[in-house]
Amino acid sequence: MVQVPTGSGPDQVSAAPRSARRAPIPRVGRERPTGSNFELYSWYFFRVSGLLLILLAVTHVVIMHVVNTVDEINYDFVVDRWNSPFWRGFDWLMLILALLHGLNGARIAVDDYVRPRGWRVFAHSVLWSAAIIFLIIGSIAIVTFNPEAVVTAGR
């Protein structure tokens, strides 16, 4: 410890360490938000879902367009594929990730470019409503697909 004058008199000194005597450094810019960590988790989700979507999309393209030709992909191909819970889960995961990834990107664009609060709330409501509707329709198609019902109804 270094003894330095305290400023109240020539003979008065302080035995405080130097770090305790420094004035606090003023912060510049915005203060750190004290609310939820939604934006942080959104940022991480964007990166992770993007990587997973690359893997899922490349696998989808290879199976649907490289391994199998256009002539082989028909209703029977989809029936054979969706008889496996793995492929239903694969397609459902791709649906979920693509919808949520796109929703997150659109939400960020709305936050960046739509300034009036009312319009921003309206745009977010439209985005969430569309995502929920497409998620429900896609999930119903994947989960309830029954090839026997289609074959017997067509005869």
The 8 nearest C-alpha neighbors of each residue, nearest first, counted from 0:
[[1, 16, 14, 2, 15, 17, 13, 3],
 [0, 2, 3, 14, 16, 17, 15, 13],
 [1, 3, 14, 13, 12, 0, 4, 15],
 [4, 2, 12, 13, 1, 5, 14, 11],
 [3, 5, 12, 6, 11, 13, 9, 2],
 [6, 4, 12, 7, 13, 11, 3, 8],
 [5, 7, 4, 8, 9, 11, 12, 3],
 [8, 6, 5, 11, 9, 4, 10, 12],
 [7, 9, 11, 10, 6, 5, 4, 12],
 [10, 8, 11, 4, 7, 6, 12, 5],
 [9, 11, 8, 12, 4, 7, 5, 6],
 [12, 10, 8, 9, 4, 5, 7, 13],
 [13, 11, 4, 3, 5, 2, 10, 14],
 [14, 12, 2, 3, 15, 5, 4, 11],
 [13, 15, 2, 0, 1, 16, 12, 3],
 [16, 14, 13, 19, 17, 0, 20, 2],
 [15, 17, 0, 18, 19, 14, 1, 20],
 [16, 18, 20, 19, 15, 21, 1, 0],
 [19, 17, 20, 16, 21, 15, 22, 23],
 [18, 20, 17, 16, 21, 15, 22, 23],
 [21, 19, 17, 18, 22, 16, 15, 23],
 [22, 20, 18, 19, 23, 17, 24, 16],
 [21, 23, 24, 20, 19, 25, 18, 17],
 [24, 22, 25, 21, 26, 20, 19, 18],
 [23, 25, 22, 26, 21, 27, 18, 20],
 [24, 26, 23, 27, 22, 28, 30, 29],
 [27, 25, 24, 28, 30, 29, 23, 31],
 [26, 28, 25, 29, 30, 24, 31, 23],
 [29, 27, 26, 30, 31, 25, 32, 24],
 [30, 28, 31, 27, 26, 32, 33, 25],
 [29, 31, 32, 28, 26, 27, 33, 25],
 [30, 32, 33, 29, 34, 28, 26, 36],
 [33, 31, 34, 30, 35, 29, 36, 38],
 [32, 34, 31, 35, 36, 30, 37, 29],
 [35, 33, 32, 36, 37, 31, 38, 39],
 [34, 36, 37, 33, 38, 32, 39, 40],
 [35, 37, 39, 38, 40, 34, 41, 33],
 [38, 36, 40, 39, 35, 41, 42, 34],
 [39, 37, 41, 40, 36, 42, 35, 43],
 [40, 38, 42, 36, 41, 37, 43, 44],
 [39, 41, 43, 37, 42, 38, 44, 36],
 [40, 42, 38, 44, 39, 43, 37, 45],
 [41, 43, 39, 45, 40, 44, 38, 46],
 [44, 42, 40, 46, 45, 41, 47, 39],
 [45, 43, 41, 47, 46, 42, 48, 40],
 [44, 46, 42, 43, 48, 47, 49, 41],
 [47, 45, 49, 43, 44, 48, 50, 42],
 [46, 48, 44, 50, 49, 45, 43, 51],
 [49, 47, 51, 45, 50, 46, 44, 52],
 [50, 48, 52, 46, 47, 51, 45, 53],
 [49, 51, 53, 47, 52, 48, 46, 54],
 [52, 50, 48, 54, 53, 49, 55, 47],
 [53, 51, 55, 49, 54, 50, 56, 48],
 [52, 54, 50, 56, 51, 55, 57, 49],
 [53, 55, 51, 52, 57, 56, 58, 50],
 [56, 54, 52, 58, 53, 57, 59, 51],
 [57, 55, 59, 53, 58, 54, 52, 60],
 [56, 58, 60, 54, 59, 55, 53, 61],
 [59, 57, 55, 61, 56, 60, 62, 54],
 [58, 60, 56, 62, 57, 61, 63, 55],
 [61, 59, 57, 63, 64, 58, 62, 56],
 [62, 60, 65, 58, 59, 64, 63, 66],
 [63, 61, 66, 59, 60, 64, 65, 58],
 [62, 64, 60, 67, 61, 59, 65, 66],
 [65, 63, 60, 61, 67, 62, 68, 66],
 [66, 64, 61, 67, 62, 63, 68, 60],
 [65, 67, 62, 61, 64, 63, 68, 60],
 [68, 66, 65, 63, 64, 71, 62, 69],
 [67, 69, 70, 71, 64, 65, 66, 72],
 [68, 70, 72, 71, 67, 64, 63, 73],
 [69, 71, 68, 72, 73, 67, 64, 76],
 [72, 70, 68, 69, 67, 73, 76, 75],
 [73, 71, 69, 76, 70, 68, 67, 74],
 [74, 72, 76, 75, 71, 77, 70, 69],
 [73, 75, 77, 76, 78, 72, 79, 146],
 [76, 74, 78, 77, 73, 79, 72, 80],
 [75, 77, 79, 73, 74, 78, 72, 80],
 [76, 78, 80, 74, 75, 79, 81, 73],
 [79, 77, 75, 81, 80, 76, 82, 74],
 [80, 78, 76, 82, 77, 81, 75, 83],
 [79, 81, 77, 78, 82, 83, 76, 86],
 [82, 80, 83, 78, 87, 79, 86, 77],
 [83, 81, 79, 80, 78, 84, 87, 86],
 [82, 84, 81, 85, 86, 80, 87, 79],
 [85, 83, 87, 86, 88, 82, 81, 89],
 [86, 84, 88, 83, 87, 89, 81, 90],
 [87, 85, 89, 88, 84, 83, 81, 90],
 [86, 88, 84, 90, 89, 81, 85, 91],
 [87, 89, 91, 85, 86, 90, 92, 84],
 [88, 90, 86, 92, 87, 91, 85, 93],
 [91, 89, 93, 87, 92, 88, 86, 94],
 [90, 92, 94, 88, 93, 89, 87, 95],
 [93, 91, 95, 89, 94, 90, 88, 96],
 [92, 94, 90, 96, 91, 95, 97, 89],
 [93, 95, 91, 97, 92, 96, 98, 90],
 [96, 94, 92, 98, 93, 97, 99, 91],
 [95, 97, 99, 93, 98, 94, 100, 92],
 [96, 98, 100, 94, 95, 99, 93, 101],
 [99, 97, 101, 95, 96, 100, 102, 94],
 [98, 100, 102, 96, 101, 97, 103, 95],
 [101, 99, 97, 103, 102, 98, 96, 45],
 [102, 100, 104, 98, 103, 99, 97, 105],
 [101, 103, 99, 105, 100, 104, 106, 98],
 [102, 104, 106, 100, 101, 105, 99, 107],
 [105, 103, 101, 107, 106, 102, 100, 108],
 [104, 106, 108, 102, 107, 103, 101, 109],
 [107, 105, 103, 109, 104, 108, 102, 110],
 [106, 108, 110, 104, 105, 109, 111, 103],
 [109, 107, 105, 111, 106, 110, 112, 104],
 [110, 108, 106, 113, 112, 111, 107, 105],
 [109, 111, 107, 108, 112, 113, 106, 119],
 [112, 110, 108, 109, 107, 113, 114, 106],
 [111, 113, 109, 110, 108, 114, 107, 119],
 [114, 112, 109, 119, 110, 115, 111, 118],
 [113, 115, 112, 116, 119, 110, 118, 111],
 [116, 114, 118, 117, 113, 119, 120, 112],
 [115, 117, 119, 118, 120, 114, 113, 121],
 [118, 116, 120, 119, 115, 121, 122, 114],
 [119, 117, 121, 120, 115, 116, 122, 113],
 [118, 120, 116, 122, 121, 117, 113, 123],
 [119, 121, 123, 117, 118, 122, 124, 116],
 [120, 122, 118, 124, 119, 123, 117, 125],
 [123, 121, 119, 125, 124, 120, 118, 126],
 [124, 122, 126, 120, 125, 121, 127, 119],
 [125, 123, 121, 127, 122, 126, 128, 120],
 [124, 126, 122, 128, 123, 127, 129, 121],
 [127, 125, 123, 129, 124, 128, 130, 122],
 [126, 128, 130, 124, 129, 125, 131, 123],
 [127, 129, 125, 131, 130, 126, 124, 132],
 [130, 128, 132, 126, 131, 127, 125, 133],
 [131, 129, 127, 133, 128, 132, 134, 126],
 [130, 132, 134, 128, 129, 133, 127, 135],
 [131, 133, 129, 135, 134, 130, 128, 136],
 [134, 132, 136, 130, 135, 131, 137, 129],
 [133, 135, 131, 137, 132, 136, 138, 130],
 [134, 136, 138, 132, 133, 137, 139, 131],
 [137, 135, 133, 139, 138, 134, 132, 140],
 [138, 136, 140, 134, 139, 135, 133, 141],
 [139, 137, 135, 141, 140, 136, 142, 134],
 [138, 140, 136, 142, 137, 141, 143, 135],
 [141, 139, 137, 138, 143, 144, 142, 136],
 [142, 140, 138, 139, 144, 143, 137, 87],
 [141, 143, 139, 144, 140, 138, 87, 91],
 [142, 144, 139, 140, 141, 145, 138, 146],
 [145, 143, 141, 140, 142, 146, 139, 81],
 [144, 146, 147, 148, 143, 149, 78, 142],
 [145, 147, 149, 148, 150, 78, 144, 151],
 [148, 146, 150, 149, 145, 151, 152, 144],
 [149, 147, 151, 146, 150, 145, 152, 153],
 [148, 150, 152, 146, 147, 151, 153, 145],
 [149, 151, 147, 153, 152, 148, 146, 154],
 [152, 150, 148, 153, 154, 149, 147, 146],
 [151, 153, 149, 150, 154, 148, 147, 146],
 [152, 154, 150, 151, 149, 148, 147, 146],
 [153, 151, 152, 150, 149, 148, 147, 146]]
